[in-house]
Amino acid sequence: MKIKNIIITGTSRGIGFELVHIFANQGHNVLALSRNAQPVNNLHFDNITSFSFDLGNAEDYKKVETFIDKLASFGHESPIEHVSYTFAVEGVSRVLTHQLVRHRIASYSQQSQRYVKLEQFEYIVPPMIKKNSEAYAIFEKAMLEDQMYYNQLVESLEKTYTQEYLSEGYSNKKSKQLAEKKAIEDARFVFPNACETKIIFTMNARTLMQFFKHRCCERAQWEIRELADTMLELVKVVSPNLFKYAGPSCVSGPCPEGFMTCGKASEKKAYYLKDD
Ligand SMILES: Cc1cc2nc3c(=O)[nH]c(=O)nc-3n(C[C@H](O)[C@H](O)[C@H](O)COP(=O)(O)OP(=O)(O)OC[C@H]3O[C@@H](n4cnc5c(N)ncnc54)[C@H](O)[C@@H]3O)c2cc1C
């Protein structure tokens, strides 16, 4: 059996107390938090750490902080899987979300292009393209053309599908409704990666640490790096202890990028650890 590190609050009585007993009996390490630590202390288990903790007392958080630091120094990362964060992100491209969802230990919900007809799709322009007037003009032209081809495809497919549905005996109104839905489904294939999208996702703290290692790295693509930096700033506000040493890999260890390294490890360390 894999031994787990388990944190339980409200452990002086009832279900909290019983859970401490059950998990400790199974050999797991339990951190039991309650205003009254005595009932759990009376159990006399070596694998239970228990101390008096009052959510309303700022001093008590120090005790938990020390415990978390101790776990971190042992390399025990599984306890932080119990802490999760939900982000709602908009105004980003599908280039970004395609990379984001490669982080598999997370939950995602993204705006659909399948059921929403885009009369004029929004898109993200890379800053380097925006700065270059010639490149910007080419980019804008491509976006306009994409929208034009999309509209033409929807119109053409709609005609074909409407005939099909009519021949199957559907009413005029129903045939048009069904045909539009089906047409959008295929026409969206011409939309570019630049298409703006919205996504909601939930990641636990362990996944986030890994995400920051990869995506705050100088080698990460600019848009996802900007997102990762913003996410890191946000989680540092709500969980400063947990993310004290978070950032690209080089902040807490050697750079894993080999000959592709940016060579700026000390600069990065200074930047990401500036608050400590
Ligand atoms: C600079 C950069 C360049 C990249 N270039 C490319 C590219 O060219 N092509 C490309 O395809 N991707 C590329 N990626 C994406 C990269 O390969 C990863 O898919 C992505 O960073 C997610 O990392 P992950 O798998 O560690 O994360 P997660 O999916 O969140 O997994 C977290 C950890 O869980 C464990 N894990 C998860 N699933 C499994 C499993 N099935 N088996 C065993 N262990 C598992 C691993 O330890 C893993 O590190 C790039 C990423 C970066 C940062």
The ligand as an ORCA input file, in Angstrom:
! r2SCAN-3c Opt
* xyz 0 1
  C       9.350     24.765    -24.035
  C       8.379     23.653    -24.348
  C       8.385     23.077    -25.604
  C       7.507     22.036    -25.905
  N       7.520     21.493    -27.150
  C       6.689     20.465    -27.451
  C       6.690     19.862    -28.747
  O       7.441     20.264    -29.629
  N       5.845     18.851    -28.986
  C       4.993     18.365    -28.026
  O       4.254     17.422    -28.278
  N       4.962     18.905    -26.796
  C       5.778     19.949    -26.480
  N       5.739     20.511    -25.239
  C       4.770     19.982    -24.253
  C       5.445     18.989    -23.281
  O       6.009     17.901    -23.976
  C       4.412     18.437    -22.278
  O       3.402     17.737    -22.973
  C       3.756     19.501    -21.462
  O       4.700     20.417    -20.990
  C       3.006     18.869    -20.287
  O       3.965     18.343    -19.389
  P       3.709     17.045    -18.522
  O       3.414     15.860    -19.382
  O       4.881     16.937    -17.588
  O       2.413     17.511    -17.664
  P       1.191     16.689    -17.103
  O       0.411     16.054    -18.193
  O       0.432     17.659    -16.235
  O       1.826     15.588    -16.218
  C       2.473     15.894    -14.998
  C       3.399     14.759    -14.626
  O       2.607     13.582    -14.351
  C       3.283     12.419    -14.825
  N       2.456     11.784    -15.869
  C       1.318     12.304    -16.423
  N       0.807     11.426    -17.300
  C       1.632     10.366    -17.336
  C       1.636      9.157    -18.056
  N       0.716      8.840    -18.949
  N       2.633      8.290    -17.825
  C       3.601      8.550    -16.917
  N       3.682      9.703    -16.201
  C       2.693     10.584    -16.404
  C       4.634     12.891    -15.376
  O       5.584     12.831    -14.332
  C       4.362     14.324    -15.728
  O       5.529     15.149    -15.737
  C       6.602     21.561    -24.913
  C       6.602     22.133    -23.644
  C       7.480     23.185    -23.353
  C       7.452     23.793    -21.961
*
